[in-house]
Structures are given as C-alpha cells and as structure tokens.
C-alpha cells in the first residue's frame, strides 16, 4: 500500500541538522519499496522558510522524484467535511492536515506522520496511519 508522508517526517529527515535515525530508516525502506507519495501542499510546507537557495533546490529536486497525487475538487470537499466532523468534536486542525486525511481516505493511502494531532483525527475519521 502507498504511503503519504507528512511534512513533519520529511522535515526531520531532510531539514534537521541531525536527522532522526529511526524515521530516516523507515522512510528509506518505504522509498526503496516504491511506496512513497506526496501532495503539493506538503511540498510547499517543506520548502517554505528555507533561506539557503542551494538547500531549497536540493530538497525540491529530491521531492520531485516521488509520485505526486494530483488534487481534485473532491479532495478539498472531503477535507472540509473532515474538518467539520472534527470541529463538532472539539478537535481543531490545519487545512493541510485535513487535506492529508482526505487524500489518504479517497486514494486509499496510509499516512506516515509523527504529528500527534493525527491520533485525535483518527478517532473520528476513517484514516489509517503507517506504524
């Protein structure tokens, strides 16, 4: 099954001075198996704030080798629906988080994240995370 890798995982592997070894190993295994997919908003989040042009270009180039899921109207509608469901339960989240949830649900993907908010979403939404 394909895996949608969240910004926080990419960031800990590609942007931190000392990469998280466990995450790096897990991500490397997923890449080797050809299971990694990405979406535009994750690319944007990851590249935003990189002040060094060379680092920006290297990460952009690295990410371009992964399958990018084209976003459709249905993804955004489902993201809004998921946001509303969670909001009714008192759970707040970012628009990108709910878009990740929507894409993973509609495209039958696992979500690879270390963001604890997804544990809250998972209690209310039909999403699955990569363990």
N, C-alpha and C positions, 0 to 999 in steps of 0.2 A: 504494500500500500504506500502511496506517495505521502510525503510529509511536508507541510507548510511550516517553514522555520521562521519563528518570530524575531523581531528586531533585537530583543534583549539577548538572544542566543548569538546572533551574528555579531553583535557589539562586543560581547565578552570574548569571542574568538578572534575577531578581526581588529578591534579598536583598542582594547585594553593593552597596556604596556606588558603586563604578564597575563597571557591568555589562560583561561580556565582549562586545565588539562583534561578533566573529565568531559566537559562539553565539547572540547576540540576533538577528542576521541570519538564521541558519539556522532558528532557532525561529520567527521571524516568517514566513518563507516557508512552513514546514510548517503554521502556523496559517492563513495565507491560503489554502492549498490544502485546508484542512479535514481534515488527516491526523493531527492530534494526539489521542491518547487518554491516559487516566490511570487509576490504580487508587487505592483508598482508602489503602493503606499509604504511598504516595508523598505523598499529600495530608497525612497525619498527620506524616510525617517533615519535610516542608517547613514546616508550621505550628508544629511543636514548637519551643519556645525563642524564639519571637517575643514579646518583652516589651511592645512597644507595641501597645495594643489597636487603634488605627487601622490600623497596618500589617498586623496579623493579619487584620482584617476586609477590607481591600483585597485582600490576596493570596487569601483564602478566596473572595471574590466573583469574582476573576479566574479562579481554577481551576474554579469552578462552571460556567463556560461550555463546558468540554470534556467530551467523551463519557467517561463513567466505566464501565469494564468491570466488570460485577458478578462478584464472585469466587464460585467454586463449590468443592465438595469436591475435584473433580478437579484444580483449580489447586494446592491445598495438597498433595495426594498427589504430583503431578508435581514440585513444589518439593522435597519430601522426597527423592524419587528422585534428582533432580539434585544435591542436597546430598550424598547418599551416594556417587554416582558421583565427584564431585569430591574428597570426603574420601578415598576409596580411592586417589586420585592425589596426595594430599598437599596439596590445594588447599582452603583454608578460605574461607568466605564468610558473609555475614549471611543471616538468614532472608528478609529483604526482597529481597536480591539474587537469591536462588534463586526467590522468588515471581515476580519480574520475568521471570526466564528462563522459568519455567513458563508464565506468562500469554502471553508473546511466542510461545512454541512452540505452545501449544494454540490460540491465537487468530490465528496467522499474522501476527504483528506484527514490525516492526523495533524494535530498542532504540536510542534516542538517548542516549548517555552519554559522559562523559569520564573515567569511573572505569576505571582500568587493570585492575581485577580482572576485568572482563568479557572482556578479551583472553584471560585464563587460562581462564575458563569456556568461552569459545568453542572452545578447542582440544579440549574434552572433551564439550561439549553441542551439540545441534543448534539453536543460536540464531544469529540474524543481527543485526548492528548496522547502524545508519544511518551512512553515511560522508559 
